[in-house]
Amino acid sequence: MKARVLTLNTLFQGNSRARLGVLAGILEEADYDVVCLQEVISPLNLARLRRAVKSYPHVAHASAFPVVRGGLVTLSRLPIVRRHYRAFTPTRPARPEWLMRKGALFTRVRLPGPGGFLTVVNTHLSANMDMDWAPSNVYTKTEESELRELAAHIGRVDAAEPMVVMGDFNVPRDHRLFRDFASAAGLRDALNGDTATTYNPDYAAIGPIDQMLIRPGMDATARVVFKDRIRLPDGTETYLSDHYGIAATITAAV
């Protein structure tokens, strides 16, 4: 089994539609098999994206009214045979994120030839508005609850099924929460603990909060991508997002 995958938080704020157009052009020229996007919140943005990425005929997302649920969209050049969305249980404090019903989008794709199937999990956890991951922090407790739920959902998928889990975890890679989640879910960090940031330091000094994990028996060659500035159709120079992406080639014996 071999597949090329990508995850990116696309940043809903600002000139999101123009940046999605540039991203679509990049994706059309790239060799990714499956792409997991976060913060594709607007149904109009989703519709524009779908029209622009014609080489990804298979698309998974949950309800798109009045917003795309969880902001999660998975694009695939491989046939999608199953998809389902698991929303996290809302926890206090009340915040605008509740409107999105954040969670995890599970997508099973059929690999070419005798490759079998791959389960792809696209997720976006609640933001830590204080950027304080102390155990007593209310947002840390929320993320801990969501990670427990995510690990439980993952545990219901056949342990023999190759799986990649990726997205914006809003938890640093070197934090106990992330390590405990990986252990509980039976997953391995595809970036092997690398603490290089996945969040553009021109926006904030947060660190590696975007993650990619794989199951035992799988290998991954992963790297951080989309660090450079882009040019929009109106000539404006900006970044593709406030996040960087993570791209990987994943392999497994089947």
C-alpha positions as CSV (number, residue, x, y, z in Angstrom):
1,M,0.0,0.0,0.0
2,K,1.3,3.4,-0.9
3,A,-0.5,6.8,-0.8
4,R,0.4,10.5,-0.9
5,V,-1.6,12.6,1.7
6,L,-1.8,16.2,2.8
7,T,-3.4,18.1,5.6
8,L,-3.9,21.9,5.8
9,N,-6.0,24.3,7.9
10,T,-7.0,26.7,5.2
11,L,-7.8,29.8,7.4
12,F,-11.4,30.9,7.1
13,Q,-10.8,34.6,7.9
14,G,-9.7,37.2,5.4
15,N,-9.4,36.5,1.7
16,S,-10.2,32.9,2.1
17,R,-11.9,32.4,-1.3
18,A,-9.0,33.8,-3.3
19,R,-6.5,31.7,-1.3
20,L,-8.6,28.6,-1.8
21,G,-8.4,29.3,-5.5
22,V,-4.6,29.3,-5.4
23,L,-4.6,26.2,-3.3
24,A,-6.8,24.5,-5.8
25,G,-4.3,25.2,-8.5
26,I,-1.5,23.8,-6.4
27,L,-3.5,20.6,-5.7
28,E,-4.4,20.1,-9.3
29,E,-0.6,20.0,-10.2
30,A,0.4,17.9,-7.2
31,D,0.4,14.2,-6.8
32,Y,-1.7,13.8,-3.7
33,D,-4.1,11.0,-3.4
34,V,-6.0,12.3,-0.4
35,V,-6.2,15.9,0.9
36,C,-7.7,16.8,4.3
37,L,-8.7,20.4,4.7
38,Q,-9.9,22.3,7.8
39,E,-11.8,25.6,8.1
40,V,-13.7,25.2,4.8
41,I,-16.6,26.6,6.7
42,S,-18.5,28.5,4.0
43,P,-20.8,26.4,1.7
44,L,-19.9,28.9,-1.0
45,N,-16.2,28.3,-0.5
46,L,-16.8,24.5,-0.6
47,A,-18.7,24.8,-3.9
48,R,-16.0,26.9,-5.4
49,L,-13.3,24.5,-4.3
50,R,-15.2,21.5,-5.7
51,R,-15.4,23.2,-9.1
52,A,-11.7,24.0,-9.1
53,V,-10.3,20.6,-8.2
54,K,-11.7,18.5,-11.0
55,S,-8.9,15.8,-10.6
56,Y,-10.3,15.0,-7.1
57,P,-13.7,13.6,-8.1
58,H,-14.4,12.2,-4.7
59,V,-15.3,14.6,-1.9
60,A,-16.4,13.9,1.7
61,H,-17.9,16.3,4.2
62,A,-20.8,16.4,6.6
63,S,-23.8,18.7,6.4
64,A,-23.1,22.0,4.5
65,F,-26.0,24.0,5.9
66,P,-25.8,26.6,7.3
67,V,-22.0,26.0,7.5
68,V,-19.9,23.0,6.6
69,R,-20.0,20.9,9.7
70,G,-16.7,21.0,11.5
71,G,-15.2,22.9,8.5
72,L,-13.8,19.5,7.4
73,V,-13.5,18.5,3.8
74,T,-11.6,15.5,2.4
75,L,-10.7,15.5,-1.3
76,S,-9.7,12.2,-2.9
77,R,-8.5,10.9,-6.3
78,L,-9.2,7.4,-4.9
79,P,-12.8,6.1,-4.7
80,I,-14.5,6.8,-1.4
81,V,-16.5,3.7,-0.2
82,R,-17.6,5.0,3.2
83,R,-17.8,8.2,5.2
84,H,-19.2,9.3,8.5
85,Y,-18.8,12.3,10.8
86,R,-18.4,12.1,14.6
87,A,-19.0,15.4,16.4
88,F,-17.3,16.0,19.7
89,T,-19.5,16.5,22.8
90,P,-19.8,20.3,23.4
91,T,-18.1,21.4,26.6
92,R,-18.0,24.8,28.3
93,P,-17.1,27.6,28.0
94,A,-19.7,28.6,25.4
95,R,-17.9,29.9,22.3
96,P,-18.5,30.5,18.6
97,E,-16.9,27.1,17.7
98,W,-20.0,25.4,19.0
99,L,-21.8,26.5,15.8
100,M,-19.4,24.4,13.7
101,R,-19.9,21.2,15.8
102,K,-16.2,20.3,15.5
103,G,-15.4,16.6,15.3
104,A,-13.7,14.1,13.0
105,L,-14.5,13.0,9.5
106,F,-13.8,9.4,8.8
107,T,-13.4,8.4,5.1
108,R,-12.5,5.0,3.8
109,V,-10.9,5.0,0.3
110,R,-10.2,2.1,-2.0
111,L,-6.5,1.8,-3.0
112,P,-5.6,0.8,-6.6
113,G,-4.7,-2.7,-7.5
114,P,-4.4,-5.2,-4.6
115,G,-3.8,-2.3,-2.2
116,G,-7.0,-2.8,-0.3
117,F,-8.4,0.1,1.7
118,L,-7.2,3.1,3.8
119,T,-9.1,4.9,6.5
120,V,-8.4,8.6,6.6
121,V,-9.4,10.6,9.6
122,N,-9.7,14.4,9.2
123,T,-10.1,16.4,12.4
124,H,-10.0,19.8,14.0
125,L,-10.1,20.1,17.8
126,S,-11.3,23.1,19.7
127,A,-8.8,26.0,19.9
128,N,-7.0,26.8,23.2
129,M,-7.9,30.4,23.3
130,D,-5.5,31.1,26.2
131,M,-2.6,29.2,24.5
132,D,-2.1,27.7,27.9
133,W,-1.9,23.9,28.0
134,A,-1.7,23.6,31.8
135,P,-3.9,20.7,33.1
136,S,-6.1,23.2,35.0
137,N,-6.8,25.4,32.0
138,V,-10.5,25.1,30.8
139,Y,-9.5,24.8,27.1
140,T,-6.9,22.1,27.9
141,K,-9.7,20.1,29.6
142,T,-11.9,20.6,26.5
143,E,-9.1,19.3,24.2
144,E,-8.5,16.4,26.6
145,S,-12.1,15.4,26.4
146,E,-12.2,15.6,22.6
147,L,-9.0,13.5,22.3
148,R,-10.6,10.8,24.5
149,E,-13.6,10.8,22.2
150,L,-11.4,10.7,19.1
151,A,-9.4,7.8,20.4
152,A,-12.6,5.9,21.2
153,H,-13.9,6.4,17.7
154,I,-10.6,5.3,16.2
155,G,-10.7,2.2,18.4
156,R,-13.9,1.1,16.7
157,V,-12.2,0.7,13.3
158,D,-10.8,-2.7,12.6
159,A,-7.2,-2.7,14.0
160,A,-6.0,-4.4,10.8
161,E,-7.2,-1.5,8.6
162,P,-4.4,0.9,7.6
163,M,-5.2,4.3,8.9
164,V,-3.9,7.9,8.8
165,V,-5.2,10.5,11.2
166,M,-4.4,14.2,10.5
167,G,-5.6,17.7,11.0
168,D,-5.4,20.7,13.3
169,F,-5.2,19.3,16.8
170,N,-4.6,22.7,18.5
171,V,-2.3,20.7,20.9
172,P,1.5,21.0,20.6
173,R,3.3,17.8,19.4
174,D,5.5,17.6,22.5
175,H,2.6,18.0,25.0
176,R,1.5,15.2,27.3
177,L,-2.1,15.4,25.8
178,F,-0.8,14.5,22.3
179,R,1.5,11.7,23.5
180,D,-1.3,10.2,25.7
181,F,-3.8,10.4,22.7
182,A,-1.3,8.6,20.4
183,S,-0.8,5.9,22.9
184,A,-4.5,5.4,23.7
185,A,-5.4,5.4,19.9
186,G,-2.6,3.0,19.0
187,L,-1.0,5.5,16.6
188,R,2.5,6.7,15.8
189,D,3.5,10.3,15.1
190,A,4.4,10.5,11.4
191,L,6.8,13.4,12.1
192,N,8.6,11.5,14.9
193,G,8.3,14.2,17.5
194,D,9.8,17.0,15.3
195,T,9.0,20.2,17.1
196,A,9.4,22.5,14.1
197,T,6.3,24.8,14.0
198,T,3.3,24.1,11.7
199,Y,1.9,27.6,12.6
200,N,3.2,30.6,10.7
201,P,5.3,32.6,13.1
202,D,4.3,35.8,11.3
203,Y,0.8,35.2,12.8
204,A,1.7,33.9,16.3
205,A,4.4,31.8,18.1
206,I,2.4,28.6,18.8
207,G,4.4,25.7,17.5
208,P,3.6,22.3,15.9
209,I,-0.2,22.0,16.5
210,D,-1.0,20.3,13.2
211,Q,-0.5,16.6,13.3
212,M,-0.3,13.4,11.3
213,L,-0.4,9.9,12.8
214,I,-0.4,6.4,11.4
215,R,-1.0,2.9,12.7
216,P,1.7,0.4,13.6
217,G,3.0,-1.5,10.6
218,M,2.9,1.7,8.5
219,D,5.7,4.0,7.5
220,A,5.6,7.6,6.6
221,T,7.9,10.1,5.0
222,A,6.4,13.4,6.1
223,R,7.4,17.1,5.8
224,V,6.0,20.5,6.5
225,V,4.9,22.4,3.3
226,F,3.4,25.7,2.1
227,K,5.7,28.0,4.1
228,D,6.3,30.4,1.2
229,R,4.2,33.4,0.3
230,I,1.8,33.2,-2.7
231,R,0.4,35.8,-5.1
232,L,-3.4,36.2,-5.4
233,P,-5.1,37.0,-8.7
234,D,-5.3,40.7,-7.7
235,G,-1.5,40.8,-7.2
236,T,-1.6,40.7,-3.4
237,E,1.2,38.7,-1.8
238,T,0.2,36.7,1.3
239,Y,0.5,33.2,2.8
240,L,-1.7,30.3,1.8
241,S,-2.8,30.1,5.4
242,D,-1.8,31.0,8.9
243,H,-0.9,27.3,9.2
244,Y,1.6,25.3,7.2
245,G,0.6,22.0,5.7
246,I,1.9,18.5,6.3
247,A,2.5,16.2,3.3
248,A,3.5,12.6,3.5
249,T,4.0,9.4,1.5
250,I,2.6,6.6,3.6
251,T,3.2,2.9,3.0
252,A,2.2,-0.3,4.6
253,A,2.3,-4.0,4.0
254,V,-1.1,-5.5,3.1
